[in-house]
Structure formats: C-alpha cells, structure tokens
Amino acid sequence: MIVVHHLNFSRSHRVIWLLEEFGLDYRLVRYERDAQFKAPPSLMKVHPLGKAPVIQDGDLTLAESSVILTYINERYGDGRLSPARGSNSYFLHDEWLQYAESTAALPIMMLRIGAINGGLSERLEQFIEPTLTKTLDYIAGAVRDQDYLMGREFTLADIQMAYPIEIAGHAGMLAEHQPIADYLSRLKARSAFARAVDIGGPMLP
C-alpha cells in the first residue's frame, strides 16, 4: 500500500487528489507546519529534503510531485491520466507537467512571497512582473476554449497546475485572466478534488 507523507497546505494535496481519482487505498501520514509555516524536522526522517509530498511504496521512496504523479499513474492507473506513451501528445503533456512547477510557479511564488514579506526590490519586481504576465497569458490561452490543458481530457498536468494557479488566485493575480479562474473552478468541481480537501485539508490557508 502506498504511504503518503502529507504536509498541510502543501503540494501533497496533488497526491491525495490523484489517489482519490483512481479510488486507490493508501495510508496517510500527517505533518503540521510550525508557527513560521515551516515543515517539521520529522519529515527529514522520511526524505533528506524534508519536504512534501513524499510517498513510500514498498522499498521505494519518491519526492517531487511530477514524478510521484507519473509513478502512480503508470503503476496503478494504467496510464489513463496521460496520453499514449511515445505519442506527440505524451510529450506535450509532459511539457505541461514540468512547466507547472518550474516556469509557471516561479513568478507566482516570488510575487506571493514578496507580498507576504513586504514586497520585492524594484529591480526584481521589474523582472518578475512581465514574466508573470507572459505565464498567465500562456495558461489562459490553453484553457480559454477547452476544459483542460490537453483538451477535453483531464490529465496529470491539470492536477499539477492547480496548486500554482490557486496561489495566483488567492493573491489576486487572476483578475485579468478569467479563463484561468474558470479553469480552476472546473478543477475544484471534480469530486476527487473535494474528497482530497476533506481528507487532507485545502491547498492553502
């Protein structure tokens, strides 16, 4: 049975969500953030990075959301939440899967952290804000005329993308990007998403 090491208000919501999409049995080990919103030291005993999500499946321990989602999808989900391996769509999907937590997340997280801590330097803000606009325009363009990133089919990439755009929405970054707000609403309307929130709590405070 898969063991999910789950930190509240974190990316580990993604893993619970996917497991609920598949209706798989799993064991949840919960961790709570401290007063400084940091993960507890006990997570270091599970993985040297001391972060979440982490899963354990037999003698295999994995961190990093995209790898975990791919592992569960391929080993337990018959690959049904990604396009056929080797197809052009497979690699386009993988691009979205990686993009969500790399290029897309960077400007969103930097501006959000800056806002919490009194703002970024003017020079850094001048660099980040155009990048954020380009990022949100790109995502909005993908979901303006279709339900999900890959079209009508829900995939791992949508699970991966939900976290950064939820942060963007909380920070008021989606005011001029209604297609993304609508897309996020569609994701939250999925019953497995709701179950993941009931089980592990919301993605953000």
C-alpha positions as CSV (number, residue, x, y, z in Angstrom):
1,M,0.0,0.0,0.0
2,I,1.2,3.5,-0.8
3,V,2.1,5.6,2.2
4,V,1.6,9.4,1.6
5,H,3.5,11.8,3.8
6,H,1.2,14.8,3.7
7,L,2.1,18.3,4.9
8,N,-0.9,20.6,5.5
9,F,-1.2,23.5,3.0
10,S,1.2,21.9,0.5
11,R,1.7,20.3,-2.9
12,S,1.0,16.9,-1.3
13,H,-2.7,17.7,-1.9
14,R,-1.9,16.7,-5.5
15,V,-1.1,13.1,-4.5
16,I,-4.2,12.6,-2.4
17,W,-6.2,14.0,-5.3
18,L,-4.8,11.6,-7.8
19,L,-5.2,8.6,-5.5
20,E,-8.9,9.6,-5.0
21,E,-9.3,9.9,-8.8
22,F,-8.2,6.3,-9.0
23,G,-10.1,5.1,-5.9
24,L,-6.9,3.5,-4.6
25,D,-6.3,2.5,-1.0
26,Y,-3.4,4.4,0.7
27,R,-2.2,5.3,4.2
28,L,-1.9,9.0,5.1
29,V,0.8,10.2,7.5
30,R,0.1,13.8,8.5
31,Y,2.5,16.6,9.3
32,E,1.7,20.1,10.5
33,R,3.5,23.3,9.7
34,D,5.0,25.2,12.6
35,A,4.3,28.9,13.6
36,Q,6.8,30.0,10.9
37,F,4.9,27.9,8.3
38,K,7.8,25.5,8.0
39,A,7.7,21.7,7.7
40,P,8.5,19.8,10.9
41,P,12.0,18.2,11.2
42,S,10.4,14.8,11.4
43,L,9.9,14.9,7.6
44,M,13.7,14.7,7.3
45,K,13.5,11.2,8.6
46,V,11.4,10.3,5.5
47,H,13.4,12.0,2.8
48,P,16.6,14.1,3.1
49,L,14.9,17.2,1.6
50,G,12.4,17.3,4.5
51,K,9.6,18.3,2.2
52,A,6.2,17.1,1.0
53,P,4.9,15.3,-0.9
54,V,6.8,12.1,-0.3
55,I,5.4,8.6,-0.9
56,Q,6.7,5.2,0.1
57,D,5.7,2.1,-1.8
58,G,7.5,-0.9,-0.6
59,D,11.2,-0.1,-0.6
60,L,10.8,2.8,-3.0
61,T,10.7,6.4,-1.6
62,L,9.9,9.2,-4.0
63,A,9.7,13.0,-3.7
64,E,8.8,15.6,-6.3
65,S,5.2,16.0,-7.4
66,S,5.5,15.3,-11.1
67,V,7.5,12.0,-10.5
68,I,5.0,10.8,-7.9
69,L,2.0,11.6,-10.1
70,T,3.6,9.8,-13.1
71,Y,4.6,6.8,-10.9
72,I,1.1,6.3,-9.5
73,N,-0.5,6.9,-13.0
74,E,1.7,4.3,-14.7
75,R,2.0,1.7,-11.9
76,Y,-1.6,1.8,-10.6
77,G,-3.7,3.8,-13.1
78,D,-2.8,2.0,-16.4
79,G,-1.5,5.3,-17.6
80,R,-5.1,6.6,-18.2
81,L,-4.4,10.2,-17.0
82,S,-1.7,10.8,-19.6
83,P,-1.7,10.4,-23.4
84,A,-0.3,7.3,-25.0
85,R,3.4,6.9,-24.3
86,G,5.6,7.9,-27.2
87,S,2.9,10.0,-29.0
88,N,3.3,13.7,-29.7
89,S,0.6,14.4,-27.1
90,Y,2.5,12.4,-24.5
91,F,5.5,14.8,-24.8
92,L,3.2,17.9,-24.9
93,H,1.6,16.7,-21.8
94,D,5.0,16.1,-20.1
95,E,5.9,19.7,-21.1
96,W,2.8,21.0,-19.2
97,L,3.6,18.7,-16.3
98,Q,7.1,20.1,-15.9
99,Y,6.1,23.7,-16.8
100,A,3.6,24.0,-14.0
101,E,6.2,23.5,-11.2
102,S,9.1,25.2,-12.9
103,T,8.5,28.2,-15.3
104,A,4.9,28.9,-14.2
105,A,5.4,28.6,-10.5
106,L,8.5,30.8,-10.3
107,P,7.0,34.2,-10.9
108,I,3.8,33.3,-9.0
109,M,5.7,32.2,-5.9
110,M,8.2,35.0,-6.0
111,L,5.5,37.7,-6.1
112,R,3.4,35.9,-3.5
113,I,6.4,35.6,-1.1
114,G,7.3,39.2,-1.8
115,A,3.8,40.4,-0.9
116,I,3.9,38.4,2.4
117,N,7.3,39.8,3.3
118,G,6.8,43.5,2.4
119,G,7.5,43.4,-1.3
120,L,10.3,42.7,-3.7
121,S,13.1,45.1,-4.7
122,E,12.1,47.3,-7.6
123,R,14.7,45.7,-9.8
124,L,13.4,42.2,-9.1
125,E,9.8,43.2,-9.5
126,Q,10.5,44.8,-12.9
127,F,11.9,41.4,-13.9
128,I,9.2,39.2,-12.4
129,E,6.0,41.1,-13.4
130,P,6.4,40.8,-17.2
131,T,7.3,37.1,-16.7
132,L,4.1,36.6,-14.7
133,T,2.0,38.3,-17.3
134,K,3.5,36.1,-20.0
135,T,3.0,33.0,-17.9
136,L,-0.7,33.7,-17.1
137,D,-1.4,34.7,-20.8
138,Y,0.1,31.4,-21.8
139,I,-2.0,29.3,-19.4
140,A,-5.2,31.3,-20.2
141,G,-4.6,30.7,-23.9
142,A,-4.5,27.0,-23.3
143,V,-7.8,26.8,-21.4
144,R,-9.8,29.6,-23.0
145,D,-11.6,27.3,-25.4
146,Q,-11.2,23.9,-23.8
147,D,-11.9,22.3,-20.5
148,Y,-8.4,21.2,-19.6
149,L,-4.8,21.8,-20.6
150,M,-4.8,18.9,-23.1
151,G,-8.3,19.5,-24.4
152,R,-11.4,17.6,-23.2
153,E,-9.5,15.0,-21.3
154,F,-8.4,15.6,-17.7
155,T,-4.8,14.6,-17.1
156,L,-1.9,14.7,-14.6
157,A,-0.9,18.1,-15.9
158,D,-4.2,19.6,-14.6
159,I,-3.5,18.2,-11.1
160,Q,0.0,19.7,-11.2
161,M,-1.2,23.1,-12.4
162,A,-3.9,23.5,-9.8
163,Y,-1.5,24.5,-7.0
164,P,0.3,27.4,-8.6
165,I,-2.9,28.9,-10.1
166,E,-4.6,28.5,-6.7
167,I,-1.8,30.6,-5.2
168,A,-2.2,33.1,-8.1
169,G,-6.0,33.3,-7.4
170,H,-5.5,33.9,-3.7
171,A,-3.0,36.6,-4.4
172,G,-5.4,38.4,-6.8
173,M,-3.3,37.7,-9.9
174,L,-6.2,36.3,-12.0
175,A,-8.3,39.4,-12.1
176,E,-7.4,39.9,-15.8
177,H,-7.2,36.2,-16.6
178,Q,-10.8,34.9,-16.3
179,P,-10.2,31.8,-18.4
180,I,-7.7,30.6,-15.7
181,A,-10.2,31.3,-12.9
182,D,-12.9,29.4,-14.8
183,Y,-10.4,26.5,-15.3
184,L,-9.6,26.4,-11.6
185,S,-13.3,26.3,-10.8
186,R,-13.7,23.3,-13.1
187,L,-10.8,21.5,-11.4
188,K,-12.3,22.2,-8.0
189,A,-15.7,20.9,-9.1
190,R,-14.2,17.4,-9.5
191,S,-15.5,15.0,-6.8
192,A,-12.0,13.6,-6.2
193,F,-10.7,17.1,-5.6
194,A,-13.3,17.7,-3.0
195,R,-12.5,14.4,-1.3
196,A,-8.8,15.3,-1.2
197,V,-9.7,18.6,0.6
198,D,-11.9,16.7,3.0
199,I,-9.1,14.2,3.8
200,G,-6.0,16.4,3.7
201,G,-7.4,20.0,4.1
202,P,-7.2,22.8,1.5
203,M,-4.2,23.6,-0.6
204,L,-3.8,27.0,1.0
205,P,-4.8,28.5,4.4
